[in-house]
Amino acid sequence: MNGLMQQRQLLISDLIEHAANNHGDREIVSNLGNGHIHRYTWSGALGRSKRVANLIHALGVATGQCVATLAWNTHRHLELYYGVSGTGAVMATVNPRLFTEQIVYILNHSGSSHVFFDVSLAKLVAEIAPQCPDIKGFIALCDADQMPDIVVPGLACYESLVTGCSEDYAWPSLDENSASSLCYTSGTTGKPKGVLYSHRSTVLHAMSTCMVDSFAISARDSVLLIVPMFHVNGWGIPYSSAMAGAKLVLPGSELSGGHVYAMLRDEACTVSCGVPTVWMSLLEYAENVDAEQRRRDIVLTRALSGGSAAPRRIIEKFEHYFGVYLCQAWGMTETSPVVTVNVPLRKHEALTLDERFDLQMLSGRPLPGTEVAIFDDEGNRLPHDGHTAGQLKVRGHWVARAYYHREDDAWDANNWFATGDLATLNADGYIRITDRSKDVIKSGGEWISSLDLESAALSHPAIDEAAVIGLRHSHWQERPLLIAVKRKGKDVTADALLDHMRNLVAKWWLPDDVVFVDSLPHTATGKLSKLPLRKQFENFRFSTDVENTRG
């Protein structure tokens, strides 16, 4: 017997309709650069999104066809989020920080018909246009007097086109399983892989991040979206903010510590999300602000961190500088992205501050609608004892089941997706990522976690960034090399750094050598990139290596 409930499709267009109808006066604030702050409301965003929808039809974009963006976090990008997907077309957000050949690959692989771009990226657009013959038009996200001087097919002005379209538009009643957006992985180990989200998966993901034991976004919040909207749909915040009716603050392309501090202060932001490198810049700026002034300026109740593990010192400084709980989350492009969020349980209320910091170092617990587990190399499930490490796999309502136009063996017969991470799970369901499977170091038949070593190094006040890679050792097979960047104005010797780490990790884990460098390579999403480091140091010989000392 079926239930007697109404059947409604889960559609992205319903989110902005809800925001406009029930929270229509809540602001959307965009920093467009050069001191220009744009303000309007969810009601205004709905009207402009409907103009975009009419524009998409006028451009001849078919249902299911991709429209690409090369854009920063602004109100115009937000309008495209809703105006494109709401018609039944697919939004393909492209990371402008990728290598040019990767951007060209994504635009061609996605079959995008048009590209909407920020004028600051005009030079990039002029470079890629000749390599993308199927793109019919490039539309600059600006006013008519700001048009870039470039020669590309179908160059047009966004504001001129949008203002010429009507706000009268009826969203189509799409199948909730229809494709809504397409995001690509950063392509660190090959060509970027496309993950095609649906309306259903996106709405369910938004619901999950509004939950109290998740990001807890509500109508009372002012949310600063630091995570780029081209990176996994800005962690879904443009959707969850509409669902909750929250004020949404979009910082544009400028993410310096001072800029982020000013936006948090001026817009009374209660929630913000970013990667550890952004938080480090914010804390470095705040370090020079009077302690009492900091507490008056910043009214955050929680900061959300993801993309890579946050060093403990970031967690501690958020508490000491602002009285703010830094909440770590974990996910991937393939998981929309949020799967786990680190929110304390009732049993944790009695923890000391140091014990709570230990808890905050974990990657969190799975959200309802997702399932995580760890497996050994033979595919057997491993215990959730907080100690046994295994291959982390995930499945759920907003987890991909395949890549776009690509065959891959990352999924098994039971729909488990192999994340490529090694992790432990404790009895309460908290994940601790111990390493990427390709980064773990095997020394003398035992595993060494590069992430734990990096965390230990980063706890030293003189270290700004750290990366650990495994390199050949004639006796131990592999040993860890620590590559570190010193903080400006700080100094430490290799021996002093290793002495500091000695009390934080097993003695036999300690790196055999330390190399100090001026900077470390990063991926287009801000994560440490170890592939260039392995190539750079492929001929490195450890001081402990017998073969080296004999030579």
N, C-alpha and C positions, 0 to 999 in steps of 0.2 A: 504494500500500500504506500503510495506517495503522499507526502505532506501537502497540505492545502495552502501553500505560500506562493506569493507572487514571484514571478521569474523576471529578474532584471539583469542585464549584462553589466559587467564591471568595466567601465570605460573611463579613460583619462579625461574626456570632455566633462564628465560629471563632477570631477574634482574642482575645476575652476568655476563651474556653474554654482557649486555649493559654496565656494569661497565668496563669490560675488553676491549671492543671494542672502547669505547668513553672516558674512564678515566683510561686507562690501567697503567699509570705511577703513579697514586695516591697510597700512601703508606697504608699498614696495619701493625701496630706496636703492638707487643705483649710482655708483661713482663712475662717471664717464671720463674722468681725467681732467687735468688742468683746473681743478677746483670746481668742476661742473657736477652738481648733484641733481639727479632727476628723481622726482617724487610723483607717484600716483598711487592708486589703490587697487585692490583686487577687482573692484567693479570696473575701473578703467582698464585693467589688464584683460578682463573678459571681452570688452568691446574691441580692443585692439587685436586680440587673438582671433576674433571672428573676422576682422578685416584681413588678417593673414590667411585665414581659411579661404576666403573669397579670392585672395591673390593666388593661392596654390591652385585653385581651379582655373583661374585666368591664365596661368602659366602652362596649363595643359598637363599637370602632374597627375598621373593615373593612380588609382587605388593600389596600394602595395608597392608603389615606386618610392625609391629613396630620394630624399632631399638632404644635402649635407650642410653642416655648419663648421666654420673655422672662426670661433668666437669666444670671447671672455664672458664673465658673469655680469650680465646687464639685463635690463628689462626687455630689451629687444630679443635677446636670446630666449628669455622666458616665454615671450609671445610665440616664438617659433615652436617651443616645446609643446604648447597646446594647439596652436593653429595648424601645424603640420599633421601631428598625430591624430587630431580630432577629425580630420577629413577622411582618414583611412590611409593616408600616405605614411611613410616611415621616416623618422628623424635619424640621420646618421651623424652623430657628433664626432668630429675629427680633432685629435690632439695636435695643435700646431707646433708642439715641441718635439714631435717625432722627426726622424730623418726625412728629408724631402722625398726620397724614393719610397718610404713607407706611406707617406701621405698620398702620393700618386697611386700606390697600390690599393689603398683603402678606397679612394674615390672611384677607381676603375672597377675594383672587385664588388663594391656595393651597387654599382650601376646608377650612381646618383645623377639626376638630371640637372640639378641646379646647386650652386654653392652660395650660401649666405656668409659673408665674411666681415670682420672688423677691419676698419681702414688701417689700423696699425699693422695689419698682416698683408697689406697690399703688395709689398715686394715679393712675399712668398707666393701669393696668388698668381702674380705675373710669371713667376718661375715655373709653377706647376701646370698652368693652363695649357701650354702646347702639348703636354704629355697626357692630357685627359680629353681626347677628341670627342667623347660622347656627351660632355657637359654642355648644355645649351645656353646657360647664362650664369654670370657671377654678379651677385647682388650685394652692394656695399651697405653695411648697417650704419647709416649716417644720414645727416641732413644733406640737402642738395648742394649747399655751399662747402661741404666737406668731402666731396667726391675725389677719389684718388686719380692721379694722372697715369693710368696704365691702359694698355691695349689688350683686352681679353674679350672673348665672345660674350655677347649679350650683357655687357656691363650696364647696370642700372642702379638707381638710388632707392634704398629700402623705404625711406620716409615718403618719397614721392609716390611710390607704388602703393604703399599701405594707406596713406591718406586719401588716395583716389578710389579705394574700395569701400564698400558698404559694411556697416556693423550688423546688418540684417543677415543672419545666417542660422540655419537650423542644423545642428550637429546630426550626422547620420547615425542610425541605430546599427552599429557594427557588431559583428560577432566578437565577444570578449577575448577569444583566442587569436584574433587578428594581430599581426605584427604592428608594433607601435614605435619602436626605436631600435637602432642598431649601434652597438658599441664594440670597439675592437681592443684586443689586448695590446700591450705595449710592444710585443714582438721582440723580446730580448733574446729568444732562442730560435728565431726564424721569422717568417712573415707573420704580421699581425693576424689574429684569428677573430672573426666576427661572431658576436653573441646577439641573437635576435630576440628581443623582449616582446612580450605580448601586453595588451591592455590589462588582461586579468592578472598577470604576474606583477605588473607595475603597481596596480591598485592594492593588491594584497601586500606587497612590500611596503607601500606607504602606510597601510594600516598597522603593520608590525612596528614600524619606527615611531609611530605615535603612541605606542603602548607605554605605560608607566615604567615597566621593567626593560625598556629599550631606550630610545632617544627622548621619550616623554614629551614630544612637541605638542604644545597646546595653544589655544587662542590667546593665552596670556603672555606668550613668548615673543621675543624679538630675536630672530635667528640670523646670525651673520654666516653666510654661506661662503667660506673660504675655499673649500674643495672646488676645483674647476668643474663647470657644468659639462665640459667635454670629457670628464673622467667618470665613467660609470654613472652618467646622468646626475652628477653632483651628489652621489650617494642617495639619490632619490629625494633629496630635501625639497626641490621645487614642487614635487607632488605632495609630500607629507605636510609641507607648510600650507598648501592650499586646502588639503583635507582638514587640517586643524584650524585654519583661519589665522595663522600666525603672521606677524609682521616679518617681512623678508628683506634682508639687507644684502645687496650684491656689490662686492668691492671692486669690480672691474679687473684690470690686469696688474694693479700695483699691490703687492703683498709684503712690503717691507714691514719690519716690526713696528715702526712708528705709525705707518698707515693703518695697520690692523688695530693698534691701540686706539687710534683716533676714532675709527669706525665703531669699535666696541663702546667707547665712551660717549660719543655724540649721539648714537642711536639707541643707547641704553639696552644693549644686547644682553639677553639672558642665556642664550645658547649659541655656541659656535662649533664648527667642525673643520678640522684641518689635519695635515700630516705633521709628523714630528719636526721637520725642518722649519715649517712656518711657526710652530710653537716656540722653537728655540730662538728664532728671530724676535718674536714678541717678548720673550722673557729677557733677552739681552737688552732690548729697549727699556723695558720696565725696571730693569736693575738700577737705572739711573734716575728713576722717578721716586720722589719721597714716599716712604712706606704708607703714611696715612693718606696721602694723595691718591696712591694706587687703589686703596680700599674704597675711596669715595668715587673714583672715576669708573672702576670696573664693577659692574653689578651682575656679572655672570653667575649663574647657579651651577652650570656644568659646561665643561668643554669636552668635545668628542674627538678622539684621535684614532687614526687608522692609516692604512697604507704600508706601514712597517711598525715594528715594536717601538714604543716610546721609552727612552732611557729613564731610569728611576729618578734622575735628578730633575727631569721635566715634571714628573708627577709631584715631587716634593716641592718644587718652586711654585707650581700652581697653587698648592695649599698655602705655602708661607707668604707668597706675594698677594694673592687675591682671596684666599679662603675658598678656593674652587676645587671641586672634585674633577680630576681628569679621568674620563671614562674611555677605556680602550675598547675598540670594536674590531672584528675580523670579518673579512669576506674577499671576494674576487670579482672580476668582471663577469665570470661565469655564474655568479650567485647574486647578481643584481644591485649592490654587492653584499648587503649586510646579512650575516648569518648569526654571529654571536656578539653580545654586548655585555660589558662587565659592570653589572649593577649588584651591590651587596645584598645578601639575604638578611632576614631578621636575626639569624644566628650570629651575624658579623657585627652587630651593634656594640658588643662589648670589646671589640678589638682595640688594642692600643694603636696610636697613630702609625708607628713603624709596622705593626702587623697589617694594618689596612693598606699601607703602601705596598707591602708584599702581595696582598690580594689584587691591588690595582695593576700589578705587572702582568697579570693573566689576561688572556684575550676574551674572556667572558663566557657566557652560557648561551646555548642555541635558542633562538626565538621560536615561538609556536609556528608551526608550518614548515619547519626545517628539522632535519635529523643529521647528527654527526656521529661518527664512529672511527675507531682506529683499527688497523689491520696489519698483520705481518706480511712478509713477502709471498706467502702461499695463499693469502686471501682469508686467513682465519681472523675472526674478531678477537681483539685483545681486551684485557680487563681495564675498567675505569678506576684505577687505583692511585692515579696521580703520579706514578713512577714509571710504568711501562710505556715506552714510546713506540709509536707505529705510524704507518701511513694514514694521514687524515683524509677521510672521504666524507662526502656530503650529498644529500638529496633533499628535495622539497619543492614547494609550490613555485618558488621563484629561482630555481636552479635550472640551468640549461640542460637540455637532453641531447644536444648536438651543436656543432659549429655551423655557421652559415656557409653553404656551398663548400663544405670540406669534410672529408672523412677523418675520423680520429678514434683512437682506442682508449680515450680517457674515461669512458663509461663502461661499466660491466653489465651483466645480464639483469641485475637487480636495480639498475639505474643509479648506482653509486658513482659519483664523480670523484676521480682521484685528483686531489688538489695539488699534489707535488710537495706538500708540507709534511714534515714529521712533527708529531705532537703527542702530548699526554692528555688524558682526561681524568679528572678526579670524580669522586662519588657524587658531588653536587653538580657535575656537568661542566665545570670550568675547564676551558682549553688552555694549555700552555704550548705555544709553538716552540719547538726545540730547534728547528732548522728547516731550510729548504732541502729536499732530498739531494739536490745537485750540489749543495754547499756543505753538507755534513762531512767531517774529516774522519777518516778511518786510520787509526794509529795503533800498530801492534795488535790488530784484531779487535780493538775497542773503538767505540764512536765518541767523538768530541763535538760538542755543539758550538758552531761558530757564533751563533746568536748570544749564547751565554757569555762567551769570551768578550764579545763586543760590548755587552751590557756592563761587564765588570770594568772594562777599560773606560767606558763613558762615565762611570761613577767617579772617576778622578777629576778634580776641578780644573785641571789644566788641559783636558782633552775635549776637543770640539766634535770630532767625528772619528769613527774607528771602523775598520773592516778587517775581518779575519778570513784568510784563505788557506786551504791545504795544499802543500807543495811536496814534491817527492823527497823522501829521505831514504838513504841506502839501507838503514837498519829497520826503521819503524814503518816503512811503506809511505806514510804521510805524516807530516807534522804541521802545526799551525804557525802561520806568519801573521803578526799583527802589524797593520798599516794604519797609522794614526795621524790626525791633524791636530796641532796644538791650538788652543784658544788664543786669540789676539792678546798680547801682553802677558801671557803665562808661559812658564817653562817647566819641563820635567825631563829627566833622563830616562833612557830605556830601562835601566835597572830599577829606578825608583817606581816607574809605572808597573813593572812586573812584581815588585814587592807589595804594591798596593793591591794588585789582583790576587796575590797569593792567599789572602784570607777570604776570597770570594768564590774561588773555584778549586777543584781538585788539583793537587800539585802537579800531577802528570799531564793535566790539560794545559798548563801554562805554555804560551807561545815560546818557541825556541829562540826567536829573534823579533825585534821591533824595528820597523822602518818608519821614520817621520817624513811626511810629504806636505806640500802646500795645500793640496786639495784632493778630493776623491771624486771619481766619476759617478754620475747619477743617470738613471733612466729618465724618460720623458715624463714619468709620473712622480719624480722626486725620490725614488728609492735608490739605494746604493746599487751600483752595477759592478758585479765582481768579475764579469767576463773580461773587460779590459785589464783589470788588475792581474788576472791569471796570465794573460798574454804578456803584460809588462814584466812580470816577475817569473816567467817560465824558466829562465836560466839561473834563477837565484839559488844559491847553495847555503844551507844552514851552517852556522858556526859549530853546531853540534854534530854535523855529519862527518863520519870517519873518512869517507871518500874525499871530502873537501879538505879536511885537515892534512891528509896524506899528500894531496896535490900541492 
